[in-house]
């Protein structure tokens, strides 16, 4: 049952909490809501009246989410509106919100232009918009050979992705030596970082010749190092010879399945719907092809390279799990201990993150508690843009207590 539909909903976010969408009352089918006269007082936002949506739905259905793991969820007090907002929040008066843990709230993520194929549906709450991710990747100067990042943490899992740190290091290297471009980078991730706190990037220039520069980049947070990498930069030169590995055929982006990774303004398509976190999904080869595109990116080459890199840690573990029945990424940080240990990437051409990029993920080994993947990135015309490898941890939790809070567990 459709209860609300709006082009004027307001996104509200409190610190450490998931965002909430508030709908104008004219866009809500108030007659579908049942009032039992209950109210609640929020210490931040004021007094709200509550409504109930009739019915009970089995947990795990496509339309309801049950974080508590009980058999079913109901709609009691799942809707509210602030009748007496706190001072300064009068604009919230009578705007209607839904408990998105029990009511399915969706955002229509429309692309630029009139091509309906670029419109996708994202489940709310989203982590944020592509502009938020671009802002995080765009590290700022913070002293001599030092850079710092902004933050935006998801309330449910505030852990920094390894590939984000490498991508930010590539952006920092581009800021340090703007006349050169990163052609190779390798980073090892040895300590988890908290997405609620800024990251610091310290550059050590190991060499700077006429053609190449070599940089060591250390990533720190709270005075402790989290990752370290070595980056090679080049002024570039004319071809002596040129070739590239043959491109494996696959469906194009608009013939592939849209996938929601909780960022509006970023398009993700899974070829043959091969990516799933379901342990009961059919097995397949250790290969997953993914199309990725950011809709709007500033004309900033290091930033485009950093955004390409940011996605390198997302799919390789899933590719390693795909041939094996009974395991899936939904078990990650609960019964399986997973994490990216190292990423190495080489850039073969200028990157356009605002155009379709095809990530071809191939897991070549899984065993001994580790996985290894060898991957390539092509543009939509088939040109090889980058190659990367991922070494990742995959092992059972030694102690069940570690999995009690999957927000921070690895």
N, C-alpha and C positions, 0 to 999 in steps of 0.2 A: 504494500500500500504506500503510495506516495503521499507524504504528509506535508512537505514544504518544498518549494522551488523558488529560487531568487537569483537576481543579478545584482543585488545590493546587500548581500550578507557581509557582516563585519568580522574580521579575524582578530581575536583577542588572545593574548598570551601573557600569562604570569610567569615570573622567573621560576625555574625548576619544574614547570608544569607543561603538559601538552597544550597546544592552542585549542581554542573553541570557536566555532562559527556561531554568530548571533544573527537571526533572521528578522527582518521587519515583520510585524504581526500580519500585515496585509498579504504576505507571501506564505502564510502558514494556514493550513486547514484546521482552524481552531475547533471546528465541530468534531474532528477526529480525536480530540484530546478529552480525557475524563478528569474532572477536578474532584478531589476528595477534601478540599479545604486546607490542605497542608501547606506549610511555609517553612523556609529555612533561612538562617542568617549566616552570611559569609563575612568573616572578619575583614576582608579586603574590599569586597564589592557591595555589601549591604544585604537587604532583605529581599528574598525572592519567593514567589508562589510556585507551587509544583503542580504538574499534571502527570497523568498516567496514560500510556498507550496500552490498549487492551491486547491481551494475548500472551502466549508463552511459546518460545521457540527453542528447539533443541540446540544445545551448544554445538558449535562447529558448522552451522548452516552458513550459506553464503551471505545472509542478510543480517546476522547478529554475531557479535564477538563476545566471548566469555572468558575473561582473563583469570577467573577464579577456578576454572576447571570443574564446576558443578554440572549436573546433568542438563539443566535448562536455565534460561534467563527470561525474565519478564520485563514489562515496560513500566513497572510502578515507579513513579517519581523520576522518570527518564527525561522529562521535559521541564524547563523552568524559564521564568522571566523575572527580572528584578523590578519589583513594584516600587521599592524605596532604595535606590542606589546610594552608595556612600557619596559624601561630598566630593565634587569634581568629576563624578562618573554619571552625571544626570543623563548624558547621551545614551546610556544603557537602558533607560526606562522602557519597559515593555518589549524590548527585543527578546526574541525567543531562541533558546539554545537546547540542544539535544545531547544526551549522554552518548558519546560516540563509541563507548565500550559496549553499548547495547543496541543502539540505533545506527544503521548504516548511513553515514554521511559521505557524499561524493562530490568532487569538484570536477567540472568540465574544463579540461585544460586545452583550450583552443589555440592552434598554431596561427602564425601570421598568414594573411592572404585568405583565399576562399576555398582551398583544397580541404575538403572534409576528411581526407585520409590523415591529415595532421592533427586531428582532434582526438584526444584520448580522455579516459576517465581515471582520476586518481582518488584513492580512498583517503578520507580525512580522519584523523589529523595527518597532514603532511609534515615532513621534517622542515621544509621551507621551499623557497623558489631557487631557480638556477642563479638568480642574481645574488642570493645569499651565499651559495657555494662559490661563485666567482669571487665574491668579496673575501671569503676565507682563504682562497688560493692566492689572492693578490697580496702577498706579504709586504709589510711596510718597513722602511729603514728605521733602525733603532740604535744608531751609533756606527762606529767604524766596523765595517764588515759584519754587521749584525742586522737581523731582520726579525720582525715579530708578526704573528698572525692575529686576526680577530677570531671570535668564537661564536658558535651557535650549536648548542648541544640538544640532541633529542632526549626527552625526559626518560625514555624507556631504556636507552643504552648509550650513555655518554662516554663512549670510548672512541678515540681518534683512529681512523682507518690508516693502516700502514701506507697504502698507496697515496693517501692524501699527503702524508709527510714527505714522501719522495717528490710528489708533484710540486709541493711548496718549495722544496729545496731547489728544484729546477727553475722555478720562477725567481728565487733569490739569486741563483747563479746568473740568470739573465739580467737581473738588475745590477749585479756586481760588474759584469763585463758585457755591456749592451752591444758592443760591436762584434760579438761572437755568439754562436748558438751552441747549446748543449747537443752533442752527438752521441754521448754514452753516459750512463749513470748507473750506479749500483749502490744499494743501501741495505743495511742489516738493521732489523728492528728488535731490540733486546729488552725493552721495558715498555709497558703499556702507558699511554698518555690519556689524560682526562680531557674530553671535549669541552668541558665547562671552563677550562683555563687556557690562556694564550700559550702558544708555542714560540720558542726562541730559536733562531737559526744563526749559527756562528760559522763564518766562512774562513778557512785557512787556505791561502793561495800557495799551493805546493810548487807550481812552476807557471811561468808566463813567457812563452816564446813568440816568435813572429807569427806562427800558424796556430799553435795549440796552447791552451791553458789547462792546468789540472787543479781542481779544487777539492778540498775535504770539507764536508758540511756536517756539523753536529747539531742535532735537534735536542733541545732541553726543555724542561718544564719544572718549575719549582726548585731550580738549582740542581736537578739531576738529569743526566743525559738519557734520552729515550731511544735514539737511533743515530747512526753515523753512516755517511756515504762518501763515495769518490765520484767526481763528475769530470768528464773530459769535454772541453769546449774547443771549437774550431772556427776559423775565419771563413771556411769553405774555399773550394778551388774548382776549376773546370774539370769536366770528365776526361779521363784517359780512356776508360772503357765503362760500359754500363750494362747491367742486367739485373733481373730480379727473379725470385722463385715464382713458379707458375701459381696463379690464383685458383684455389679450389672453388668450383661453381657452387652457388647457393642462391636462395631466394633473396630478392631485394627488400629494402626496409618496409615498403608499403605492402609487400606480400608476406610479411612476418608478423608474429603475434605481439601486440603492445604489452609491455610489462611495467607494472607500477613499482618504482623504487622510491616513492614518497618525495619526489622533487618535481614541482611544476616548472615548466619552461625547459625541461630536459626530456627528450624523447628517447625511449629504449624499446627496441623490438627484438624478440627472440626468434631466430629462424627455427621453423618446425616445432615451435613451442617446447624446445628441448630443455629449457631451464625450469626446474621446479625444486621446491624444498621438501616435497612429500616423500617420506621413506618408502611409501607403497607405490610410487610411480613406476611405470614400466622401465626396465633397464635399457640402455643403449650404449653406443660407443662413447669413449671418453672425450667427446668433442662437443663444444657449444659455440655457435656463431651468434654474435650479438651486434646489432646496429645501434649506435649512440649518436645523438646530435643535440647540441645546445642551440637554442633558437636565437640568442642574441649575446654575442661576445665582443668586447672592445677589440679594436685593431691593435693587438699587443702580442707579438709572436711568442715570447716566453709564457704568457698566460695561456695561450692555446695549447702549447706543449704540456704545461702543467695540468690542464684539464684532461687531455688525453691520458696522462699518467694516472690521474686520480681514479680512473675506472679500472686500472690494471689489476687491482686486488679483489674485484667483486665476484668473478665467475669461476676462477681456476679450481677452487676446491670443489665446486659443484660438478665441474667436468670430471674430476677424479672420482667422485662418488657415483656418477651416472651408471657405470657398468655393474654396480653392486646392489643387489636387492636388500631391502630392509634398512638402508641408511639414507639420510637426507639432511639438508642444512637446517631443517626445523629443529634438529637435535643439537645444533651447535650451541655451546655455552650452557647446555642443560645436562645431556649425557655424553656429549662429545666435546673434547677440548680442541678447539681449532684456532688458528691464527696464522697470519703471514709472517714468516721469518726473514725473507729476503726477496728483493725484486731487482732485476737488472733489465735495463731498457736501452735500446739504440734507436736513434732517430735517423731516418733515411731521406726525409724531405720535410719541407715546411708543413706545419700542421694547420688545418682549418677545423677547429672544434665546432664551428657553427655550420658545418656541412656533415653529411652522413659519414661516419667512420665504422668500418666493420672489424670487430674484434674476433679473430679466429682462435679459440682456446682449445689446445690439445694437451691433455694430461698424458705424459709419456711414462710416468712411474707413480705407483702408490705402494707403500710398504714401510716397515720399520718405524711406524708412527709419523711418516712424512709423505708429502706428495710433491711432484715436480711437474710443471707445465711449461710448454714452449708455445708461444703465442705470436700472432702477427696482426698488424692493423693495416687495413687497406682503405683507400677512399672509395667512393661509389663507382668511380671509373675503373677500379682495380689496381691502381698504383699502390705499391708498398710504401707506407708512410713510416712505420715503426715495427720493431720486433722486441719482445720482452719475455723474460722467464720469471717464474714464481716458484719459490720454495716455501711450503707451508706445513704447519704442524697439524696432525690428525690423530688423536689418541683418546681413549676413554678417560673419564675423570677418575683420578686415583681415589678421591674421597668425595662422597655424595654431597658433603657440606659445601664444597666449592660451587656446586650447581644450584644452591639454594636461591641465589640472586643472580639471574642471568644477565642483568644490566651491566655488570662489571666483570663477570667471569670470562676467562678466555677458554 
